[in-house]
């Protein structure tokens, strides 16, 4: 249990640094995939009970990562507020729906299988998003180089890199870099 609490604390610190949110998500979901798989394969009530407590640590460590990642990658403020509200509501609805899956005691095979699939899907999606956002950042850097060559600095009124244009485009602006 202490190891998983240390993992959760390290996840929080990585998010605090503000550079990597997706890796802690993939790590926590990887832990959950292992623990849900252990629960499915084990016939021992003690190991199932221990895995349940550790699954909670992994699952609840993801929600702050998702909100932080979303808030870092969406601008302007009204789009950010909407995106964060969507993530929070989706996480809460998932928690509510998940509790209704726990039928067929004491093994809860259906609920564990579905939670395993969603944990695996979340881990794969976060890795996929890292690759996608890296490609987007590389494309934005190429676009900035092209704009610098064709239009110069563009910081004057109405220029491509003016404060007004940055506010108007938000995360679509070529100088906006997505965080991973």
C-alpha positions as a LaTeX table, in Angstrom:
\begin{tabular}{lrrr}
\hline
Residue & $x$ (\AA) & $y$ (\AA) & $z$ (\AA) \\
\hline
Unk1 & 0.00 & 0.00 & 0.00 \\
Unk2 & 2.86 & 2.37 & 0.79 \\
Unk3 & 4.29 & 1.81 & $-2.70$ \\
Unk4 & 1.03 & 2.80 & $-4.34$ \\
Unk5 & 0.68 & 5.86 & $-2.11$ \\
Unk6 & 4.20 & 6.85 & $-3.14$ \\
Unk7 & 3.20 & 6.35 & $-6.79$ \\
Unk8 & 0.20 & 8.62 & $-6.24$ \\
Unk9 & 2.40 & 11.27 & $-4.60$ \\
Unk10 & 4.89 & 11.06 & $-7.49$ \\
Unk11 & 1.99 & 11.46 & $-9.92$ \\
Unk12 & 0.87 & 14.61 & $-8.13$ \\
Unk13 & 4.39 & 16.00 & $-8.22$ \\
Unk14 & 4.72 & 15.29 & $-11.97$ \\
Unk15 & 1.47 & 17.13 & $-12.57$ \\
Unk16 & 2.61 & 20.00 & $-10.32$ \\
Unk17 & 5.64 & 20.44 & $-12.55$ \\
Unk18 & 3.10 & 20.99 & $-15.31$ \\
Unk19 & 4.88 & 19.21 & $-18.11$ \\
Unk20 & 3.61 & 15.63 & $-18.09$ \\
Unk21 & 0.01 & 14.72 & $-17.32$ \\
Unk22 & $-0.49$ & 11.84 & $-19.75$ \\
Unk23 & 2.28 & 9.60 & $-18.41$ \\
Unk24 & 0.87 & 9.49 & $-14.86$ \\
Unk25 & $-2.52$ & 8.65 & $-16.40$ \\
Unk26 & $-1.03$ & 5.77 & $-18.38$ \\
Unk27 & 0.97 & 4.62 & $-15.32$ \\
Unk28 & $-2.03$ & 4.64 & $-12.98$ \\
Unk29 & $-4.20$ & 2.86 & $-15.54$ \\
Unk30 & $-1.40$ & 0.33 & $-16.08$ \\
Unk31 & $-1.47$ & $-0.40$ & $-12.36$ \\
Unk32 & $-5.26$ & $-0.75$ & $-12.53$ \\
Unk33 & $-5.01$ & $-3.11$ & $-15.52$ \\
Unk34 & $-2.63$ & $-5.30$ & $-13.52$ \\
Unk35 & $-4.85$ & $-5.25$ & $-10.44$ \\
Unk36 & $-8.11$ & $-5.91$ & $-12.31$ \\
Unk37 & $-6.38$ & $-8.78$ & $-14.12$ \\
Unk38 & $-5.17$ & $-10.13$ & $-10.79$ \\
Unk39 & $-8.72$ & $-9.98$ & $-9.44$ \\
Unk40 & $-10.06$ & $-11.87$ & $-12.46$ \\
Unk41 & $-7.38$ & $-14.55$ & $-12.32$ \\
Unk42 & $-7.32$ & $-15.01$ & $-8.56$ \\
Unk43 & $-9.69$ & $-17.21$ & $-6.64$ \\
Unk44 & $-8.45$ & $-15.89$ & $-3.32$ \\
Unk45 & $-10.75$ & $-13.47$ & $-1.46$ \\
Unk46 & $-7.82$ & $-11.91$ & 0.39 \\
Unk47 & $-5.96$ & $-10.98$ & $-2.80$ \\
Unk48 & $-9.22$ & $-9.72$ & $-4.35$ \\
Unk49 & $-9.84$ & $-7.51$ & $-1.33$ \\
Unk50 & $-6.27$ & $-6.16$ & $-1.36$ \\
Unk51 & $-6.46$ & $-5.49$ & $-5.10$ \\
Unk52 & $-9.70$ & $-3.58$ & $-4.59$ \\
Unk53 & $-8.04$ & $-1.08$ & $-2.24$ \\
Unk54 & $-5.11$ & $-0.59$ & $-4.61$ \\
Unk55 & $-7.45$ & $-0.18$ & $-7.60$ \\
Unk56 & $-9.06$ & 2.74 & $-5.81$ \\
Unk57 & $-5.66$ & 4.45 & $-5.46$ \\
Unk58 & $-4.96$ & 4.00 & $-9.17$ \\
Unk59 & $-8.40$ & 5.03 & $-10.34$ \\
Unk60 & $-8.78$ & 8.12 & $-8.18$ \\
Unk61 & $-5.27$ & 9.29 & $-9.09$ \\
Unk62 & $-6.36$ & 9.70 & $-12.71$ \\
Unk63 & $-9.12$ & 12.28 & $-12.26$ \\
Unk64 & $-6.85$ & 15.19 & $-11.22$ \\
Unk65 & $-4.48$ & 14.29 & $-14.05$ \\
Unk66 & $-7.29$ & 14.42 & $-16.61$ \\
Unk67 & $-8.57$ & 17.77 & $-15.36$ \\
Unk68 & $-5.08$ & 19.29 & $-15.30$ \\
Unk69 & $-4.23$ & 17.97 & $-18.74$ \\
Unk70 & $-7.47$ & 19.30 & $-20.16$ \\
Unk71 & $-7.04$ & 22.71 & $-18.54$ \\
Unk72 & $-3.48$ & 23.03 & $-19.84$ \\
Unk73 & $-4.40$ & 22.23 & $-23.43$ \\
Unk74 & $-7.56$ & 24.25 & $-24.03$ \\
Unk75 & $-7.77$ & 28.03 & $-24.49$ \\
Unk76 & $-9.41$ & 30.59 & $-24.30$ \\
Unk77 & $-11.00$ & 30.62 & $-20.86$ \\
Unk78 & $-14.59$ & 29.87 & $-21.91$ \\
Unk79 & $-13.52$ & 26.78 & $-23.88$ \\
Unk80 & $-11.31$ & 25.72 & $-20.97$ \\
Unk81 & $-14.17$ & 26.01 & $-18.48$ \\
Unk82 & $-16.44$ & 23.94 & $-20.72$ \\
Unk83 & $-13.77$ & 21.28 & $-21.29$ \\
Unk84 & $-12.96$ & 20.95 & $-17.59$ \\
Unk85 & $-16.66$ & 20.72 & $-16.70$ \\
Unk86 & $-17.08$ & 17.99 & $-19.32$ \\
Unk87 & $-14.17$ & 15.97 & $-17.89$ \\
Unk88 & $-15.41$ & 16.32 & $-14.30$ \\
Unk89 & $-18.95$ & 15.31 & $-15.22$ \\
Unk90 & $-17.74$ & 12.35 & $-17.31$ \\
Unk91 & $-15.55$ & 11.08 & $-14.47$ \\
Unk92 & $-18.43$ & 11.37 & $-12.00$ \\
Unk93 & $-20.93$ & 9.66 & $-14.30$ \\
Unk94 & $-18.40$ & 6.86 & $-14.83$ \\
Unk95 & $-18.12$ & 6.39 & $-11.08$ \\
Unk96 & $-21.87$ & 6.24 & $-10.64$ \\
Unk97 & $-22.42$ & 3.82 & $-13.53$ \\
Unk98 & $-19.54$ & 1.65 & $-12.35$ \\
Unk99 & $-21.23$ & 0.99 & $-9.00$ \\
Unk100 & $-24.29$ & $-0.43$ & $-10.79$ \\
Unk101 & $-22.09$ & $-3.01$ & $-12.51$ \\
Unk102 & $-21.19$ & $-4.80$ & $-9.29$ \\
Unk103 & $-23.59$ & $-7.73$ & $-9.46$ \\
Unk104 & $-22.79$ & $-11.40$ & $-9.10$ \\
Unk105 & $-21.07$ & $-11.36$ & $-5.71$ \\
Unk106 & $-18.54$ & $-12.40$ & $-4.52$ \\
Unk107 & $-16.45$ & $-12.48$ & $-7.75$ \\
Unk108 & $-18.00$ & $-9.48$ & $-9.58$ \\
Unk109 & $-16.68$ & $-10.88$ & $-12.87$ \\
Unk110 & $-18.73$ & $-8.56$ & $-15.13$ \\
Unk111 & $-17.78$ & $-5.37$ & $-13.27$ \\
Unk112 & $-14.11$ & $-6.30$ & $-13.06$ \\
Unk113 & $-13.98$ & $-7.17$ & $-16.77$ \\
Unk114 & $-15.64$ & $-3.89$ & $-17.80$ \\
Unk115 & $-13.40$ & $-1.83$ & $-15.49$ \\
Unk116 & $-10.37$ & $-3.70$ & $-16.86$ \\
Unk117 & $-11.41$ & $-2.81$ & $-20.42$ \\
Unk118 & $-11.93$ & 0.87 & $-19.56$ \\
Unk119 & $-8.61$ & 1.06 & $-17.70$ \\
Unk120 & $-6.81$ & $-0.47$ & $-20.64$ \\
Unk121 & $-8.63$ & 1.86 & $-23.04$ \\
Unk122 & $-7.70$ & 4.91 & $-20.96$ \\
Unk123 & $-4.03$ & 3.89 & $-20.87$ \\
Unk124 & $-3.95$ & 3.32 & $-24.63$ \\
Unk125 & $-5.84$ & 6.58 & $-25.32$ \\
Unk126 & $-3.45$ & 8.63 & $-23.18$ \\
Unk127 & $-0.43$ & 7.19 & $-25.01$ \\
Unk128 & $-2.19$ & 7.86 & $-28.32$ \\
Unk129 & $-2.89$ & 11.43 & $-27.27$ \\
Unk130 & 0.77 & 11.95 & $-26.39$ \\
Unk131 & 1.73 & 10.91 & $-29.92$ \\
Unk132 & $-1.02$ & 13.07 & $-31.45$ \\
Unk133 & $-0.11$ & 16.17 & $-29.41$ \\
Unk134 & 3.59 & 15.74 & $-30.23$ \\
Unk135 & 2.69 & 15.69 & $-33.93$ \\
Unk136 & 0.49 & 18.78 & $-33.46$ \\
Unk137 & 3.32 & 20.63 & $-31.70$ \\
Unk138 & 5.76 & 19.71 & $-34.48$ \\
Unk139 & 3.27 & 20.97 & $-37.08$ \\
Unk140 & 2.82 & 24.22 & $-35.17$ \\
Unk141 & 6.58 & 24.72 & $-35.00$ \\
Unk142 & 6.83 & 24.25 & $-38.78$ \\
Unk143 & 3.97 & 26.71 & $-39.27$ \\
Unk144 & 5.68 & 29.30 & $-37.05$ \\
Unk145 & 8.90 & 28.96 & $-39.06$ \\
Unk146 & 6.94 & 29.47 & $-42.27$ \\
Unk147 & 5.12 & 32.50 & $-40.85$ \\
Unk148 & 8.38 & 34.01 & $-39.62$ \\
Unk149 & 9.90 & 33.62 & $-43.08$ \\
Unk150 & 6.89 & 34.97 & $-44.96$ \\
Unk151 & 5.40 & 37.58 & $-42.60$ \\
Unk152 & 8.18 & 38.39 & $-40.15$ \\
Unk153 & 7.58 & 38.69 & $-36.42$ \\
Unk154 & 3.91 & 39.62 & $-36.87$ \\
Unk155 & 3.63 & 41.25 & $-33.47$ \\
Unk156 & 2.10 & 44.52 & $-34.72$ \\
Unk157 & $-1.62$ & 45.31 & $-34.78$ \\
Unk158 & $-3.44$ & 42.57 & $-36.69$ \\
Unk159 & $-0.24$ & 40.53 & $-37.11$ \\
Unk160 & $-0.25$ & 36.77 & $-36.90$ \\
Unk161 & 1.53 & 36.84 & $-33.50$ \\
Unk162 & $-0.20$ & 39.87 & $-31.99$ \\
Unk163 & $-1.79$ & 39.60 & $-28.52$ \\
Unk164 & $-5.22$ & 40.05 & $-30.10$ \\
Unk165 & $-4.62$ & 37.14 & $-32.45$ \\
Unk166 & $-3.32$ & 34.94 & $-29.62$ \\
Unk167 & $-6.47$ & 35.67 & $-27.59$ \\
Unk168 & $-8.73$ & 35.09 & $-30.59$ \\
Unk169 & $-7.19$ & 31.76 & $-31.63$ \\
Unk170 & $-6.40$ & 30.39 & $-28.15$ \\
Unk171 & $-4.98$ & 26.87 & $-28.43$ \\
Unk172 & $-5.29$ & 27.04 & $-32.23$ \\
Unk173 & $-2.60$ & 29.74 & $-32.39$ \\
Unk174 & 0.66 & 28.49 & $-33.93$ \\
Unk175 & 2.70 & 29.52 & $-30.87$ \\
Unk176 & 0.46 & 27.58 & $-28.43$ \\
Unk177 & 2.22 & 24.40 & $-27.35$ \\
Unk178 & 0.26 & 21.44 & $-26.00$ \\
Unk179 & 1.48 & 19.85 & $-22.78$ \\
Unk180 & 1.89 & 16.14 & $-22.56$ \\
\hline
\end{tabular}
